[in-house]
Every structure is written in structure tokens, then in C-alpha cells.
Amino acid sequence: MKNTIDYSVYLVTDRDLMSSKTIEESVLKSIQGGCTVVQLREKNSSSREFFELAKRVHEITKKANIPLIINDRIDVALAINAEGVHIGQSDLPCEIVRKIVGENMIIGVSASNVTDAKNAVNASADYLGVGAMYATGTKTDASVTSLEELRLIRKNIQIPIVVIGGINKNTIPNFKGIGIDGIAIVSAIVSQKDVEKSAKEIKQLFKKHCR
């Protein structure tokens, strides 16, 4: 699966923003709408709660043959045999994570500039999460990455790039012609009244402007 992943509509969960009653419902509806990757992000859960939730979400993603990426928590990713883990610049270094998880697990690394991106590639990252592209309420401390910097990253980096941060129906057209591989979506899907419909619309916009 590792080399054939469709990163185009990369869902990032957020229980504080979701319109659904449960994370599981939010994930299922998003997948039904066309999401191709799911990242489970739980900042305030205990280890046990995160583990149990991750197991339940993984059952949903496995049935859909969609990779589940665990945010930050390498232990949880290993415990449930998730397809991948995503780490930030303040987490364990990518090269150390690779030694821990092995060659088969997907590792995504957050990058906001060319230096971060090159370092991640050299440390054996499988994809980059580039951003925040726009100011976003889901990560208020994130610095904004310019479209010019994104183009520079794309020029220098061969692995898949997923943009994140303020990505919605209005901002997706701005990435036309840059060559990104996917868009990471939070509120533009999970906060909407009709999650499945919103995911479908996002996917259509990505195909129209970014393919």
C-alpha cells in the first residue's frame, strides 16, 4: 500500500469541530464522500482512550482500504498496527521514528520551508504535510507558508506533498499548477452539516484544480 497511496483528500479529525456525534461517524461519512486518507488527531485524550478509539477507527478505514495515519503517537500507531504516523518538527526526529516503526510504516512529516522538507526526505519521510498555508483556528500557533515557498518545496522534493492549514472550497483553486499530491482538510469537512456531501464537493474541486 505504501507506494500506491492516493493522498488527494486527506482527512484530519477534530472532535471539537465535528458536526457528527462521534469520531467514528465523522470518519465513515467522510470516507463515503471520497476521502482517501484519514489522520486521527487526538490532543487531549488519555493513552488508553486514544488506543481504544484508534482501534475502532481502524476497523472503519480497513474496510474501505484506506490508510489510517496516527498523529504524533508512535506508540498508538504501533499498538493498533496503523498504516502510518505523522510527526511535527517538535516531535521525535524522523530518522529515530523510522528506526522504531520499521520500513513498512508510512511516516509523514510537517514542513513549513525547504530546509524542513529536505531534512525530512533525507530522514526517510514518505510524504510531507506542508503548511499552514493559511491562518487556521485548528492550529493557532502555526506560521504561514507562502505559495512561493510551497513552489520551491515542490521544485526540490520528489515525495508526495499534502498541503494543510485553512484549506477549503475557496482556497483549493489557489494550488492549481503547483503539483501538490493532496489537501489536508479539517473543518471544511468535519464541521459541515452534511459531511459526506462536503467531502464529495472537496474531492471534485481537488480534481478540477489540482490534477
C-alpha positions as CSV (number, residue, x, y, z in Angstrom):
1,M,0.0,0.0,0.0
2,K,2.8,2.4,0.9
3,N,3.8,3.3,-2.6
4,T,0.3,3.4,-4.1
5,I,-1.5,5.8,-1.7
6,D,-3.9,8.4,-3.0
7,Y,-3.3,11.4,-0.8
8,S,-5.7,13.6,-2.7
9,V,-8.3,14.2,0.1
10,Y,-6.6,13.7,3.4
11,L,-9.0,14.0,6.3
12,V,-7.7,15.2,9.7
13,T,-10.1,14.5,12.6
14,D,-11.1,17.1,15.2
15,R,-13.7,16.2,17.9
16,D,-14.0,19.8,18.9
17,L,-15.1,20.9,15.5
18,M,-17.1,18.0,14.2
19,S,-20.8,18.1,13.5
20,S,-21.1,14.3,13.9
21,K,-21.9,12.7,17.3
22,T,-18.8,10.5,17.2
23,I,-15.4,10.4,15.6
24,E,-16.3,7.1,14.0
25,E,-19.4,8.6,12.4
26,S,-17.4,11.6,11.1
27,V,-14.7,9.3,9.6
28,L,-17.2,7.0,8.0
29,K,-19.2,9.8,6.4
30,S,-16.0,11.4,5.2
31,I,-14.9,8.2,3.6
32,Q,-18.3,7.7,1.9
33,G,-17.8,11.2,0.5
34,G,-14.5,10.3,-1.0
35,C,-11.7,10.9,1.5
36,T,-8.7,8.9,0.6
37,V,-6.6,9.1,3.8
38,V,-7.6,9.5,7.4
39,Q,-5.4,11.1,10.1
40,L,-6.6,10.5,13.7
41,R,-5.6,13.5,15.8
42,E,-6.4,13.4,19.5
43,K,-4.6,16.0,21.6
44,N,-6.5,15.7,24.8
45,S,-7.3,12.0,25.2
46,S,-5.5,9.6,27.6
47,S,-3.3,7.0,26.1
48,R,-6.0,4.3,26.8
49,E,-8.8,6.4,25.2
50,F,-6.7,7.2,22.2
51,F,-5.8,3.5,21.8
52,E,-9.4,2.3,22.0
53,L,-10.6,5.0,19.6
54,A,-7.9,4.2,17.2
55,K,-8.8,0.6,17.1
56,R,-12.4,1.4,16.3
57,V,-11.5,3.9,13.6
58,H,-9.0,1.5,12.1
59,E,-11.8,-1.1,11.6
60,I,-13.6,1.5,9.5
61,T,-10.6,2.5,7.4
62,K,-9.5,-1.1,6.8
63,K,-12.9,-2.0,5.4
64,A,-12.6,0.9,3.0
65,N,-9.0,0.0,2.2
66,I,-7.9,3.5,3.2
67,P,-4.7,4.1,5.3
68,L,-5.0,5.3,8.9
69,I,-2.3,7.8,10.0
70,I,-1.9,8.4,13.7
71,N,-0.9,11.9,14.6
72,D,2.2,12.2,16.9
73,R,1.6,9.0,18.9
74,I,4.1,6.4,17.6
75,D,3.1,4.0,20.4
76,V,-0.6,4.1,19.5
77,A,0.3,3.6,15.8
78,L,2.4,0.6,16.6
79,A,-0.2,-0.8,19.1
80,I,-3.0,-0.9,16.5
81,N,-0.8,-1.7,13.5
82,A,-1.8,1.5,11.8
83,E,-0.6,2.2,8.3
84,G,1.3,5.3,9.3
85,V,2.2,8.0,11.8
86,H,2.5,11.8,11.3
87,I,5.1,13.8,13.2
88,G,5.8,17.5,13.6
89,Q,9.1,19.4,13.9
90,S,8.9,19.3,17.7
91,D,8.3,15.5,17.9
92,L,11.0,12.8,17.8
93,P,13.3,13.1,14.7
94,C,12.1,11.3,11.6
95,E,15.2,9.1,11.5
96,I,14.6,7.9,15.0
97,V,10.9,7.2,14.3
98,R,11.9,5.2,11.2
99,K,14.2,3.0,13.4
100,I,11.3,2.4,15.8
101,V,8.5,1.7,13.3
102,G,10.5,0.0,10.6
103,E,10.5,0.3,6.8
104,N,6.9,-0.6,6.1
105,M,5.0,2.0,8.1
106,I,4.3,5.3,6.4
107,I,5.9,8.4,8.0
108,G,4.6,11.9,7.3
109,V,6.5,14.9,8.5
110,S,5.2,18.5,8.9
111,A,7.3,21.0,7.0
112,S,6.9,24.8,6.5
113,N,10.0,25.5,4.4
114,V,12.5,23.9,2.0
115,T,15.0,23.2,4.8
116,D,12.5,21.2,6.8
117,A,11.4,19.4,3.7
118,K,14.9,18.4,2.6
119,N,15.7,17.2,6.1
120,A,12.5,15.1,6.2
121,V,13.3,13.5,2.9
122,N,16.9,12.7,4.0
123,A,15.5,11.1,7.1
124,S,13.3,8.8,5.0
125,A,9.9,10.5,5.3
126,D,7.3,9.1,2.9
127,Y,5.3,12.3,2.5
128,L,5.2,15.9,3.7
129,G,2.5,17.9,5.3
130,V,3.3,21.4,4.2
131,G,1.8,24.5,5.9
132,A,0.0,26.1,7.5
133,M,-0.9,27.6,4.1
134,Y,-3.4,29.9,5.6
135,A,-4.3,31.0,9.1
136,T,-6.4,28.4,10.8
137,G,-8.3,28.0,14.0
138,T,-7.3,24.4,14.4
139,K,-3.6,25.3,15.0
140,T,-3.3,28.9,16.1
141,D,0.5,28.7,16.7
142,A,1.3,27.7,13.2
143,S,3.3,30.0,11.0
144,V,2.0,30.6,7.5
145,T,3.9,29.1,4.5
146,S,3.7,31.2,1.3
147,L,2.7,29.8,-2.1
148,E,6.2,30.8,-3.3
149,E,7.7,28.6,-0.6
150,L,5.4,25.8,-1.5
151,R,6.5,26.0,-5.1
152,L,10.1,25.9,-4.0
153,I,9.5,22.8,-1.9
154,R,7.8,21.1,-4.8
155,K,10.7,22.0,-7.1
156,N,13.2,20.4,-4.7
157,I,11.2,17.5,-3.3
158,Q,10.1,14.3,-5.1
159,I,8.0,12.7,-2.4
160,P,4.2,13.4,-2.1
161,I,3.2,16.8,-0.7
162,V,-0.1,17.4,1.2
163,V,-1.0,21.0,2.0
164,I,-2.6,21.8,5.2
165,G,-4.0,24.8,7.1
166,G,-7.0,26.8,6.0
167,I,-7.8,24.5,3.1
168,N,-11.4,24.9,2.0
169,K,-13.6,25.3,-1.1
170,N,-12.3,28.9,-1.5
171,T,-8.6,28.2,-1.2
172,I,-8.3,25.0,-3.2
173,P,-8.1,26.8,-6.6
174,N,-5.0,28.6,-5.4
175,F,-3.0,25.4,-5.7
176,K,-3.6,25.0,-9.4
177,G,-0.5,24.1,-11.3
178,I,1.8,23.7,-8.3
179,G,1.8,19.9,-8.4
180,I,0.6,19.0,-4.9
181,D,-0.5,15.5,-4.2
182,G,-3.2,16.2,-1.7
183,I,-5.1,18.6,0.5
184,A,-5.5,18.0,4.2
185,I,-9.0,19.0,5.3
186,V,-10.4,19.5,8.8
187,S,-13.3,21.9,9.3
188,A,-14.3,22.2,5.7
189,I,-15.5,18.6,6.0
190,V,-15.9,17.6,9.6
191,S,-17.7,20.8,10.7
192,Q,-20.2,20.8,7.9
193,K,-23.9,19.7,8.4
194,D,-23.6,17.2,5.6
195,V,-20.2,15.6,6.0
196,E,-20.5,13.2,3.1
197,K,-21.7,15.9,0.6
198,S,-18.9,18.3,1.7
199,A,-16.3,15.6,1.2
200,K,-17.6,14.9,-2.3
201,E,-17.5,18.6,-3.2
202,I,-14.0,19.0,-1.9
203,K,-12.8,16.0,-3.9
204,Q,-14.4,17.4,-7.1
205,L,-12.6,20.7,-6.5
206,F,-9.3,19.0,-6.0
207,K,-9.7,17.0,-9.2
208,K,-10.7,20.2,-11.1
209,H,-7.9,22.4,-9.9
210,C,-5.1,20.3,-8.7
211,R,-4.9,17.3,-11.1
